[in-house]
């Protein structure tokens, strides 16, 4: 099974283990599908932490107090929403007690050369001279989805600070995600290597890279805003200003 850690899941913070199989299929509210970037033609099923099938009503009641994981299968057009186990929740809490600044802070950002979704070449050298925000995300990450409007508003208000998104998703997945979420900054797909070099283990993660290519700040997005509150443009502005 693939284990992905999400900072600030839709209704809680959790380590998310992607489940292996679905059981019960029934419709889900369009608002939930949109927030989790699940296409409307997908069949959605719900499971408890042991894999037992649930109705949506049962799942909705349970997720008020227990985080959940999401798996989407593009081949079969199915999505599974599964409640987290006690072990996964304990592991997530342990992760959250660790320092949220990444080890790469104060060191050079990994060298890269890639093509954006619209075919433009971009590399670290081309970004030298001005600071930029590196945003690490993936399409199945609910907190990543939640912060995209804030990033978009920040980018619009501060065009002098570039935003570059890195994802391990392939180009097709990243393109659909960017289209649905109205990204207005460069997105670089297939960047697992850069994520690994940067030490990314929790998503979403933000890095502020200075004009010399040095990582001035590197932290999970959850650490930028106050606990229990969503990320805001003011949070990002304060985070950037404290470093410049």
Helices and strands as residue ranges (DSSP letters): E 3-9, E 12-17, H 30-35, E 43-47, E 53-54, H 56-62, E 68-73, E 78-83, H 86-96, E 113-115, E 121-123, G 125-127, E 132-137, H 142-157, E 162-167, H 171-181, E 186-188, H 192-198, E 202-203, E 205-209, E 215-220, G 221-223, H 233-241
